[in-house]
Amino acid sequence: MYLLKGFGLRYKQIKGFADWLNEIIDGDSNAVSPYNRKVMQSCKSFVIWFVFNYVANDELIKADVELMELVKAQRYFWKRATKGGSGGEVALDLSDDELASIQSLLKDKLDKAIGNKNICHRNYLLWRLVKAFGLRIGEVLALRLDDLDLSGSDPYIEIVHLDKRTSRPDPRAPYHPKVKTLGRYLYIQPEDDDLVALLEEYISKYRVVEKNVMGGMKVTNFLDHDFLFIAHGPTGGARPMSCSSASRIANTIQVKSGVTFRWHLLRHSKFNRLYAAAQVSPNRDAAIDSIIYMGGWSSEASLLLYANRAVRDSTRRKLNENNKRRVADGS
């Protein structure tokens, strides 16, 4: 009845279904079942399909804005009812010591590299770009040469939304990195000004391949694609770097450093720190707007993970301060 009238489902109905699913799939444990999440996501899409396709038959809902509010409410209900939903999650990240440890590891490998300097340079540059801008690894791998402007006093990189791409198709399809966040210009800050030299050196010196040119084998940086990062080595063929290759690099960093590492943790490290700083900024709203733009989000609602983290860390600091004060007072 609710679906055929385009009303969606009431929160009580969604929550009842979620509780039943949790009980039979997860045994009411604290663990989050991937299957449980998948079922809830599929059911949410199914219900919202009915909202879009049957809402026109009901005279109570006449305006598109009301339709979007209804869809927004349905999405919120399903998200809140899903076990393990992001309502109370925090953005895990890396400590200052862990960040310094990994950076030292990658920089040391680059400084000491001999035969594999192209790989070491690429991996260090990947790290620095994600660390500087909080990029998703897919956004980094989707970068093309035209997305870089390293000249002038304000060098920047541009993140281009998938729908805005007009150049040739990605040869990594269907597993190519897809930039679905908002497009944006990210300017290289003074503390990262060495990124310009790192990018220029990689493009001119290491983004190359050996080809048969005029009857002889020569090294050239004129490749058959314009993606920034490439696969190196005898079997790489200078193809655009794949998502699986980036994951293998993360695994290697984890093994070599002893630090639990994934690229998204480095992204979280950037935005956790920016969000915490914004909370004490004299112009908080402007600082938050800057974070939203930098991350490619559409609203502050997308910062929930970082907000939860900031609240948790603030609470911990206050508890620690109270405990230290009580110890000092002998109470």
C-alpha positions in Angstrom: 0.0 0.0 0.0 2.7 2.5 1.0 4.9 1.6 -1.9 2.2 1.7 -4.5 1.1 5.1 -3.4 4.6 6.5 -3.6 4.9 7.2 0.1 7.9 5.0 0.8 8.0 3.3 4.2 7.7 4.6 7.7 10.8 4.6 9.9 9.2 2.1 12.3 8.7 -0.4 9.4 12.3 0.1 8.2 13.7 -0.3 11.7 11.6 -3.4 12.3 12.9 -5.0 9.1 16.5 -4.0 10.1 16.2 -5.5 13.6 14.8 -8.8 12.1 17.6 -8.9 9.6 20.2 -8.3 12.2 18.9 -11.1 14.4 18.8 -13.8 11.6 22.0 -12.7 9.9 24.3 -11.4 12.6 22.8 -13.1 15.6 22.3 -9.7 17.2 26.1 -9.4 17.6 28.1 -6.2 17.4 29.8 -7.3 14.2 28.6 -5.7 11.0 27.8 -8.2 8.3 28.6 -7.1 4.7 25.6 -9.1 3.6 23.4 -7.2 6.0 24.6 -3.9 4.6 24.1 -5.1 1.0 20.5 -6.2 1.7 19.6 -2.9 3.3 21.2 -0.9 0.5 19.3 -3.0 -2.1 16.0 -2.6 -0.3 16.5 1.2 0.1 17.0 1.5 -3.7 13.9 -0.7 -4.3 11.8 1.5 -2.1 13.1 4.8 -3.5 12.3 3.5 -7.0 8.7 3.2 -6.0 8.7 6.7 -4.6 10.0 8.1 -7.9 7.7 6.0 -10.1 4.4 6.0 -8.2 4.4 9.4 -6.5 2.8 11.1 -9.5 -0.4 9.0 -8.9 -1.1 10.5 -5.6 -2.7 14.0 -5.4 -1.2 14.7 -2.0 2.3 15.2 -3.4 2.4 17.7 -6.2 5.8 19.6 -6.2 9.2 18.3 -7.2 10.6 19.8 -4.0 8.3 17.8 -1.9 9.3 14.7 -3.8 13.0 15.3 -3.1 12.2 15.9 0.6 10.4 12.6 0.7 13.4 10.8 -1.0 15.8 12.5 1.4 13.7 11.3 4.4 13.7 7.7 3.0 17.4 7.7 2.6 17.9 9.0 6.1 15.6 6.4 7.6 17.4 3.6 5.8 20.8 4.9 6.7 19.8 5.3 10.4 18.2 1.8 10.6 21.1 0.0 8.9 23.2 -1.7 11.5 26.6 -0.2 11.6 25.4 2.9 9.8 27.6 6.0 9.9 25.5 7.8 12.5 27.9 7.1 15.3 31.0 6.1 13.4 34.2 8.1 13.5 36.8 8.6 10.8 39.8 6.5 11.8 43.2 8.0 10.8 46.9 7.9 11.4 48.7 9.4 14.4 51.4 12.1 13.9 54.1 9.5 14.7 52.6 7.0 12.1 52.4 9.7 9.5 56.1 10.7 10.1 57.1 7.0 10.1 55.6 6.3 6.7 56.8 9.5 5.1 60.3 8.8 6.3 60.1 5.3 4.9 59.0 6.4 1.5 61.4 9.4 1.3 64.3 7.2 2.4 63.5 4.6 -0.3 63.5 7.4 -2.9 66.8 8.9 -1.7 68.5 5.5 -1.8 66.9 4.1 -4.9 69.1 3.2 -7.8 67.5 0.8 -10.3 63.9 1.4 -9.3 63.9 5.2 -8.7 60.9 5.7 -11.1 58.8 3.4 -8.9 60.0 5.0 -5.6 59.4 8.5 -7.0 55.9 7.6 -8.1 55.0 6.0 -4.8 56.3 8.9 -2.8 54.4 11.3 -5.0 51.2 9.4 -4.5 51.7 9.6 -0.8 52.3 13.4 -0.9 49.3 14.2 -3.1 46.9 12.2 -0.9 48.4 13.7 2.2 48.4 17.3 1.0 44.8 17.4 -0.4 43.0 14.5 1.3 42.3 13.0 -2.1 40.6 9.6 -2.6 43.0 7.3 -4.3 40.7 7.0 -7.3 40.9 10.7 -7.7 44.7 10.6 -7.8 44.7 7.7 -10.3 42.2 9.6 -12.6 44.5 12.6 -12.8 45.5 13.5 -16.4 48.3 15.9 -17.5 45.8 18.6 -18.5 44.6 18.6 -14.9 47.8 20.1 -13.7 48.8 23.7 -13.8 52.3 24.0 -12.3 53.3 27.3 -13.8 52.8 30.8 -12.3 52.6 31.8 -8.7 49.5 29.7 -7.8 50.1 26.1 -9.1 47.1 23.8 -8.7 45.6 20.5 -9.7 42.0 20.1 -10.9 39.7 17.2 -9.9 37.4 16.6 -12.8 34.0 15.0 -12.3 33.4 11.9 -14.4 30.6 13.5 -16.4 32.9 16.5 -17.3 35.5 14.4 -19.0 35.7 15.0 -22.8 39.0 13.3 -23.6 39.5 9.7 -24.7 38.0 6.8 -22.7 39.9 5.2 -19.9 41.7 2.0 -21.1 41.2 0.6 -17.6 37.4 0.3 -18.0 35.3 -1.2 -16.5 37.6 -1.1 -13.5 38.9 2.4 -14.0 38.8 5.0 -11.1 35.6 7.0 -11.3 35.6 10.6 -9.9 32.0 11.0 -8.7 32.6 13.9 -6.3 32.2 17.6 -7.2 34.9 19.0 -9.4 37.3 21.5 -7.8 40.6 23.3 -8.0 43.2 22.5 -5.3 46.0 25.0 -4.9 49.4 23.8 -3.7 50.1 25.4 -0.4 53.5 26.9 0.7 54.2 23.9 3.0 53.9 21.6 0.1 55.6 23.7 -2.5 58.2 20.9 -3.3 55.2 19.1 -4.9 55.7 21.2 -8.0 59.3 20.0 -8.4 58.3 16.4 -7.6 55.5 16.4 -10.2 57.6 18.1 -12.9 60.4 15.6 -12.3 58.1 12.6 -12.5 56.5 13.8 -15.7 59.7 14.7 -17.5 62.0 11.9 -16.2 60.0 8.9 -15.0 56.7 9.0 -16.8 58.4 7.4 -19.9 58.4 4.2 -21.9 60.9 2.7 -24.3 59.6 2.7 -27.9 60.7 2.0 -31.4 61.3 5.5 -32.8 62.7 5.9 -36.3 64.1 2.4 -36.4 65.7 2.4 -33.0 64.6 1.9 -29.3 64.4 5.2 -27.5 63.0 6.4 -24.2 60.1 8.8 -24.8 57.4 10.4 -22.6 55.0 10.6 -25.5 52.6 7.8 -24.3 49.4 6.7 -25.9 47.4 8.1 -22.9 47.5 11.3 -20.8 47.1 9.8 -17.3 49.6 11.1 -14.8 50.5 7.9 -13.0 51.7 4.8 -14.9 52.7 1.2 -14.3 56.5 0.9 -14.3 58.7 -2.1 -14.8 59.3 -4.5 -17.8 55.7 -5.7 -17.8 54.1 -2.4 -17.0 54.2 -1.0 -20.5 53.6 2.5 -19.1 49.9 1.8 -18.9 47.7 3.9 -16.6 48.2 2.8 -13.0 45.4 0.5 -11.7 43.5 0.6 -8.5 44.8 -2.9 -7.6 48.4 -1.6 -8.0 47.7 1.3 -5.6 46.3 -1.3 -3.1 49.4 -3.4 -3.4 51.5 -0.3 -2.7 49.4 0.3 0.5 50.0 -3.3 1.5 53.7 -2.9 1.1 53.8 0.3 3.1 51.9 -1.5 5.9 54.4 -4.4 5.9 57.5 -2.2 5.8 56.3 0.4 8.3 54.5 -1.9 10.7 51.6 0.7 10.6 48.1 -0.3 9.7 47.7 1.5 6.4 45.2 2.1 3.7 44.9 5.1 1.4 41.6 6.2 2.9 43.3 6.5 6.4 45.6 9.1 5.0 42.6 11.0 3.6 40.9 10.8 7.0 44.1 12.0 8.6 43.9 15.2 6.6 40.2 16.0 7.2 40.2 15.0 10.8 42.9 17.6 11.5 41.2 20.2 9.3 37.8 19.7 11.0 39.3 19.9 14.5 41.1 23.1 13.6 37.9 24.6 12.1 36.1 24.1 15.4 38.4 26.6 17.1 38.8 28.9 14.2 37.4 32.5 14.7 35.6 32.1 11.4 34.3 28.5 11.7 31.8 28.7 8.9 34.4 29.8 6.3 36.7 27.1 7.5 34.0 24.4 7.2 33.0 25.7 3.7 36.7 25.3 2.7 36.8 21.7 3.9 33.5 20.9 2.1 35.0 22.3 -1.1 38.3 20.6 -0.7 36.7 17.2 -0.1 34.4 17.5 -3.1 31.2 17.3 -0.9 28.0 19.1 -1.4 27.1 20.0 2.3 28.3 19.8 5.9 26.2 16.7 6.4 29.0 14.8 4.6 31.4 15.7 7.4 29.6 13.6 10.0 32.5 11.1 10.4 34.9 13.9 11.1 32.4 15.7 13.4 32.0 12.5 15.4 35.8 12.1 15.6 36.2 15.7 16.9 33.5 15.2 19.6 35.1 11.9 20.7 38.6 13.4 20.8 37.4 16.4 22.7 35.6 14.3 25.2 38.7 12.2 25.7 40.9 15.2 26.2 38.5 16.6 28.9 38.4 13.3 30.7 42.2 13.1 30.7 42.5 16.7 32.0 40.0 15.9 34.7 41.8 12.8 35.7 45.2 14.6 35.9 43.6 17.4 37.9 42.2 14.9 40.4 45.5 13.1 40.7 47.2 16.5 41.3 44.6 17.4 43.9 44.9 14.0 45.6 41.1 13.5 45.2 
